[in-house]
C-alpha cells in the first residue's frame, strides 16, 4: 500500500437493522490484509454475544465524558438519549500503524463529521434498507430490543434516511449478498486509487 494511502478511512453507516454489521463482516473477510475494523467506544450495555474490545469498547458515561474533554475522539455522538458512541484517535492510529485502512461502522451524524474532517481520504457508504417496514421487521426478528427501543430506532432511521444523499455511495440492501458484493467492489476501487 503506498504511503499516501495510510490515512484513508472507509465508513459504513446505516439505520439500525439495515444490515450494516453483516456487510461489514463480509467486507473485512474480503480484505483481511488491507482493512481493519475500528472498534468504537460506547456507553450502552453489552448485548447478546458481543465482546469487549471486539465489538465495542464498553465504558460508562463518566469515562466517556472525560475522553471528550481530553479530545480523544475524532467523532462522537449521543446517538440515543444517554447512549454515547465515538471513534477514538488512538484506534485509528493503531490501525494505520499496522499499514491497514480503518473501517468505521458508525452512525450517520458521526460519519458526516468524519467525512468533513478527512474529505477525499474517506469513502462513505450509506446502507439503505428497502423500506421502514422491512427495517422494523428486521429489528423485531433480532429480538434484542424492547418494543419502545424499536420505535426509537425506527424514528431515528426515518431521520437518518434524509441524509443519505450526503454520502459518497448509497447501497440498497434488498439482498445481503448483492449489497455486500457492491460494497466490496466500491472499496476495491477506493483502495486502488
C-alpha positions, 0 to 999 in steps of 0.5 A, spaced: 500 500 500 503 506 498 504 511 503 499 516 501 494 511 502 495 510 510 490 515 512 484 513 508 478 511 512 472 507 509 465 508 513 459 504 513 453 507 516 446 505 516 439 505 520 439 500 525 437 493 522 439 495 515 444 490 515 450 494 516 454 489 521 453 483 516 456 487 510 461 489 514 463 482 516 463 480 509 467 486 507 473 485 512 473 477 510 474 480 503 480 484 505 483 481 511 490 484 509 488 491 507 482 493 512 481 493 519 475 494 523 475 500 528 472 498 534 468 504 537 467 506 544 460 506 547 456 507 553 450 502 552 450 495 555 453 489 552 448 485 548 447 478 546 454 475 544 458 481 543 465 482 546 469 487 549 474 490 545 471 486 539 465 489 538 465 495 542 469 498 547 464 498 553 465 504 558 460 508 562 458 515 561 463 518 566 469 515 562 466 517 556 465 524 558 472 525 560 475 522 553 471 528 550 474 533 554 481 530 553 479 530 545 480 523 544 475 522 539 475 524 532 467 523 532 462 522 537 455 522 538 449 521 543 446 517 538 440 515 543 438 519 549 444 517 554 447 512 549 454 515 547 458 512 541 465 515 538 471 513 534 477 514 538 484 517 535 488 512 538 484 506 534 485 509 528 492 510 529 493 503 531 490 501 525 494 505 520 500 503 524 499 496 522 499 499 514 491 497 514 485 502 512 480 503 518 473 501 517 468 505 521 461 502 522 458 508 525 452 512 525 450 517 520 451 524 524 458 521 526 460 519 519 458 526 516 463 529 521 468 524 519 467 525 512 468 533 513 474 532 517 478 527 512 474 529 505 477 525 499 481 520 504 474 517 506 469 513 502 462 513 505 457 508 504 450 509 506 446 502 507 439 503 505 434 498 507 428 497 502 423 500 506 421 502 514 417 496 514 422 491 512 427 495 517 422 494 523 421 487 521 428 486 521 429 489 528 423 485 531 426 478 528 433 480 532 429 480 538 434 484 542 430 490 543 424 492 547 418 494 543 419 502 545 427 501 543 424 499 536 420 505 535 426 509 537 430 506 532 425 506 527 424 514 528 431 515 528 432 511 521 426 515 518 431 521 520 437 518 518 434 516 511 434 524 509 441 524 509 443 519 505 444 523 499 450 526 503 454 520 502 459 518 497 455 511 495 448 509 497 447 501 497 440 498 497 440 492 501 434 488 498 439 482 498 445 481 503 449 478 498 448 483 492 449 489 497 455 486 500 458 484 493 457 492 491 460 494 497 466 490 496 467 492 489 466 500 491 472 499 496 476 495 491 476 501 487 477 506 493 483 502 495 486 502 488 486 509 487 
